[in-house]
Amino acid sequence: MNTASEVLLIIVSAILGIFLLVLIAAVIYVIKILRQVKRITARAETVAGSVEAAATAFGKTATPLAVLRIIGKIVNQANKSRKRKD
């Protein structure tokens, strides 16, 4: 083999080795980031479920509360009108 081709072979082999090490490190970081994203999405799903349950509970109680408020206002108006007549 020629001296120039041996030198080129060594250079290319070294560059490929460095590229392989950098690629391995990058893959490790990507895996770590994906794990964190998975944890965050799991928490977001939990929070969304809690918010949905709270909204459902509020929706169930909001209508009766609105009716009670209206009834309370009617009773107050009736009491005020009775006081005016007396």
C-alpha positions in Angstrom: 0.0 0.0 0.0 1.0 3.5 -0.7 2.1 5.9 2.0 -0.5 8.5 1.0 -3.3 5.9 1.0 -2.2 4.7 4.5 -2.3 8.2 5.8 -5.8 8.8 4.3 -7.0 5.5 5.7 -5.8 6.5 9.2 -7.4 10.0 8.9 -10.7 8.6 7.7 -10.7 5.9 10.4 -10.0 8.5 13.1 -12.8 10.8 11.8 -15.3 7.9 11.7 -14.3 6.9 15.2 -14.9 10.4 16.5 -18.2 10.6 14.6 -19.3 7.4 16.2 -18.5 8.6 19.7 -20.3 11.9 19.1 -23.3 10.0 17.7 -23.4 7.7 20.7 -23.4 10.7 23.1 -26.1 12.4 21.1 -28.3 9.3 21.2 -27.9 9.1 25.0 -29.0 12.7 25.4 -31.9 12.2 23.1 -33.0 9.2 25.1 -32.8 11.2 28.3 -34.8 14.0 26.8 -37.5 11.6 25.5 -37.8 10.1 29.0 -38.4 13.6 30.5 -40.9 14.3 27.8 -42.7 11.1 28.7 -42.8 12.0 32.4 -44.1 15.5 31.5 -46.9 14.2 29.3 -47.9 11.7 32.0 -48.2 14.5 34.5 -50.1 16.6 32.0 -52.5 13.8 31.4 -53.0 13.5 35.2 -53.6 17.2 35.5 -56.0 17.2 32.6 -58.0 14.3 34.2 -58.2 16.2 37.4 -59.3 19.4 35.7 -61.9 17.4 33.7 -63.2 15.8 36.9 -63.4 19.2 38.6 -65.2 20.7 35.6 -67.7 17.9 35.6 -68.3 18.3 39.3 -68.7 22.0 38.9 -71.1 21.5 36.0 -73.2 19.2 38.1 -73.4 21.7 41.0 -73.5 24.9 39.0 -77.1 24.4 37.7 -78.6 23.8 41.1 -76.7 26.7 42.6 -78.0 29.0 39.9 -81.5 27.9 40.6 -81.0 28.4 44.3 -79.7 31.9 43.7 -82.7 32.8 41.5 -85.0 31.4 44.2 -83.1 33.4 46.8 -83.5 36.6 44.8 -87.2 36.0 44.4 -87.6 35.4 48.2 -85.6 38.6 48.9 -87.8 40.6 46.5 -90.9 39.2 48.1 -89.7 40.1 51.6 -88.8 43.6 50.4 -92.3 44.1 48.9 -94.0 42.8 52.1 -92.0 45.2 54.2 -93.0 48.1 51.9 -96.7 47.2 52.3 -96.5 47.1 56.1 
